Amino acid sequence: MKLFGKKISFKGKKKIIPDGLWVKCPKCSKMVFNKELYKNLKVCPYCEYHFNMTAWERIESLADEGTFVEYDAGILPEDPLEFEGPKTYKDKLREDQQKTGLKDAAVCGICDINGISVTLSITDTNFIMGSMGSVVGEKITRNIERGLEKGLPVIIVSGSGGGARMYEGCLSLMQMAKTSAALQRLSERRIPFISVLTHPTMAGIMASFASLGDVIIAEPEALIGFTGPRVIKQTIKQELPPGFQRSEFMLTHGQIDIICRRKFLKDTISDILNIVLNNKPAISNTLA
C-alpha cells in the first residue's frame, strides 16, 4: 500500500473482533456494546428502546436477589393433536427447548420484590412467541392459586405475540377461561393482581389474564392488542391512527393504567403494593 508516495506494509496477525460484542438498536440504528446493554437492563442508552428480555432476565431484574423459588418446573408439554405442518409440534418444542433452556414458555414461582412476598409468573416471547398452551395455562393458574392459598399478591409479566397456541387447538383456548376463572377467585378474596405488558402482548393472552389486572402496567412502545395492526388494516381497508396499539395509544384510550420504563418497574410494583396492602405512601417516588 502506498501512502504519500511511500510503501507501507502491515505485518502481524489481523485482529478479529469476536461476534456478539455489539448489537444494533432497531429503533435508532446505533451500535450498543452488549455489556452496556445488559447493564442497562437491555434498554438502548441512546433512544430508550426496550429490547426483549428472557424470562430469567426478567426475574433477575424484578426479584430480590436469592429469593425466587421456581414451582412446577417439571411440567412438560405434550402433542395431543399430533400436529404436523412445515415442522411438527414436537420438532418446534424440541428446537425452542434447546434454544432457550426452558421446557415451555412460562416460568412461575414465589419471590420478594423490595421485601414484599409475591407470586411471579413470566411468559417468554423467545419460546414459540410466548404462546399459551396447556403447560403455560396450567403453570400460571397454579401460581394464581398459590397466591390464593398463601394470600400473596399476584404479578404476571406477559410477553406473548402468539396468543393461544394453535398446535394444541381447543386445549390451548381452554387456558384462557381457566386463568381468567382463577383470577376471578383472586378478586373475590381482594388479593391484588398486577399485570405487566411487554412487547408484544397480543391475542389470547391479552384477551384473558393479561387484561384483567387490578393495575395494568406496560413498557414503553409495547405492541398490545388482539389482532395485529397489519391484519386489522387489511380487513377494514382503512388507515389506522398513528401509534395504533402501542402502549402510549392504549394509555390515552384507557386500556392500561401506567407506562413504566424498565429501570423503574420493580420500584413501581412495590410502591403499588405498599399502598394497597399496607396503606403506606410510595417509598421510591416512582408514582409521584
N, C-alpha and C positions, 0 to 999 in steps of 0.2 A: 504494500500500500504506500502511496506517495502522499506526503503532507508537506506543503511549502517547498516542493521540489526535492525533498529528501525521502529516501526509502525508510519505511518504518516496518519492523517485523514484530509480531506479537507471539511470544513464546510462552510455553507453560500450558497447563490444563485449562480448558474452558470451564468457567464457573456455571454450575447448573443450579437453578433455583427450584427447590422441590415443589411438587404440586400441592395444592391445598393450603398454602400460606395466606393467600389473598382471596377475597370474594368480591364480585361486582354487585353493587346495590342495584336492584331492578328499578328503583324509582329515580335516583339521581345519577346513576351510572358511574359513581366514583368507586375506586378500589379501596376496600377496607381490609386491614390486617386482621386475620382471623382471631388472633389472641385478643385484640382490642374489641372486636365484635362480641366475643363471648364475655369479656369483662363488663361490657355494656348491656348484658342480658339479651344479646342478639338484636340490638336496635342500632340502626345506622347512626353514627355520631354526626353525620353531616345533615341528614334530612329527616331523621326520626322514623324512617321506615322500619316497621316491626317484622323481622324475619320470623318464619315458623320455628317453634321450639318443639323438641321431642317431649314425651310425657315425663321422662325423668329430669329433663332440664326444667320443666315447669315445677315439678316437685321441689327441686333444689332451690328454685327462686322463691317459693312460697312457704315451704315448711321450715320451722325452726330446725337447726342442724341436729341430726341424730334422733329426731322424734318420729319420723314417718315409719309406720309399720304397715306393710302390704298385706291385704287379705285376698283370698280366692285366686291366688296366682296360678294354681294348678288346674283351673277350668280350661278345657281345650275345645276349640271349635270343631264341629263335625260337618259332613257334607250330606245332609238328609235328602236332597234332591238329585244327588249325583250330577251336579251341574256341569255342562260342557259348553264351551264356546271356543274362541281363539285360544284360550287357556282354560283348563279345568279349574274348578274352585279349589281343589286340593293343591294344584300347582301354584295358584295365586297365594294361597295361605302359606305354603312352604317357602316361596320366594320372599314374602314380606316378613315372615318369621326370621329368616336368615338376615334380611336387610336391616331390620330394626332391633332384633333381640327380644321382641315381645311375642307372646303367644297369641294375642289378639289386640284390638285397638284401644282397650281401656286398661288403665292402672288405677286401682282403688285401695284405699286404706284409711287409717286414722293418723293424725299428726297434730302438732301445735302450730298455730300461726300467731306470732308475737305473744306466746304464752296462753292462748285460748285453744282448747282442745276442739277439734272439728273432724268430721269425715270429709275426705278429699278424694274426688274422682276426676280423672283426666282422660279425655279421648285424644288420641294421637293421629293427626292427619296423614302421617307417613305410612300408616298401616291401612291399606285399602281405603284411602281417603278418610280415615276415621269413621267409616260407616258402622251402623249399628246392626249387628247380627244377634243371635241368641246369647252368645257369651257376653257381649258388651251390655245388652239389656239386663241380663241376669246379675252381672257384677255391680252395675250401677244401682239396680233395685236392692240388692243385698246391702250395699253401702248406705242407701237411704234408710232401710230397715234397721241398720246398725245405729244410725243416728236416732231413730225412734226408740230403740231399746235402751240406749245409753243417755238419751236426752242431749245429744250433741248437734250443733248446727251443721248443716249440710252445704258443702261447697262443691260445685261441679264446673270444671273448666272444659268447654266444648271447642273442639277443633275438627269439624266434620264437613267436608264438602260432598260426602257420599250419601248422607241420609240413611234410610233403611237399606240394608244390604240385599241387593236383588238376587244374589246367589242362593239365598235361603227362603225366598218367596214370602208366603204369609207368615212364616215363623218369625221373620225379621219385623214385619209390620206389627205383630202382636206385642213386640217390645215397647212400642210407642204407648200403648194402653197400659202395659204393666208398670212402666216407670212413672207414668202420669198418675196412676192409681196410688202408688206408693207415696208420691208427693202430696196427694190429697190427704192421706192419713197423717203425714207430717204436719200439714197445715192445720188439721183439726186439733193437733196437740200443741199448736202455736210454737213450733220449733222452726227457727229461721232457715231459709234456703236462699243462698246467694248463687246466682248463675252468672258465669263469666263467659262471654262470647269472644272467640278469637277468629282470625281469618283462616279458612272460611267456616261459617256455621250455617248450614243450609238444610233444606228438605226435611226428612223425617225427624231428625234430631231437633231442628228448630221448631217443628210442628208438634213436638212433645215436650220433653223435660227442659230443654234449653230456654223456652219462652215462659216458663212457669215460675221463675224466681220471684221471691218477695222483693228482692232488689236485683236488677239486671245490669251488669257492668259489661262494657265492650272495650276492646282495644281500639286505638285509632285506625280508621280506614279499613276495618274488617268488613268483608262481604257477608251480609246477613239477610236471610230470606228463605223462601221455599223453593220456587223455581228461579233459575239464574236469569239475569237481565237479558242475555242474548236470546234465550228461548221466549221470554215474555215479549220482547220486541218483534220477533218473527211471528208470534201468534196474534198480537193485537195490531200489527202493522202501523205502529206509531213510535215517534221518538220518545225516549224516556227522559225524565228530568236529570239534570246534572247531578252526579254523585248518587244516583239511584241505588238503594240497598246497601250503601256504605254506612258505617256507624254514625257519622255526622248527620246523614239524612234521616236515619232511624231515630236519633235523639230528638231532632226537630219535630218529628211526627209522633212522638210519644211511645215508640216501641221499646226503647231502653231508658234507663234512668241516669246512667253515668258513662262518660267516656274517660278511660283512665290509662295513662301511659304506663308501660310495664314496670318501670322502676318504682312507681308509687302503688302498685297493685296490692302488694302484701299489706302495707300500712292502711290502705283504703278498706280492705276487707276487715282488718282487726278494728279499725275505727267504727265501722258499721256495727260490728258485733258488740263492741263495748257499749255503744249507745243502746242497742236493742236488749242486750242481756243484763247489763249492769246499770243502765240509766246513767252512764258516765259520759262526759264530753269527749269528743275526739282528742286523742293524745298526740297525734302526729301532724295535725293541721292539714291533712290531705283533703279533708272535706270542707275546709274553710273557704 
